[in-house]
């Protein structure tokens, strides 16, 4: 299947020493069935295309982000229908920023998370060279106005607000891009 803009969605295959899992939930139960035009690997579940939340869970570097999304009930949003871009902070990013989820109110945390989300899918190839102001889903501005972020593309490197560098771009999901 495809994600926004027709982007192909990959499968995640994990061979952990004898057991092969696909997209974390399906197990290969009949491997290497030879057929005329290839090989079949029988699996025990139907594969569903991954949402943004699924992609974060499969990656493993976003446990703090996932915990924050679950606490603020935004996990259903990034798992559901929509067309989003998420600048997803890793666990290391939360640590480097000195953010301990226990010391942040739900309201503050929700505003922080929504500041990392755009209401449209914007792959890196759609970002114009130089400075670009984008509107986030956070309405923490005066009179509940949306907040903007500065996305800069210079020499193939994308930064957000001059501090955060996009380490891995164009991770596609059914409901957007990370």
Order of alpha helices (4+ residues) and beta strands (2+ residues): beta-beta-beta-beta-alpha-alpha-alpha-beta-alpha-alpha-beta-beta-beta-beta-beta-beta-beta
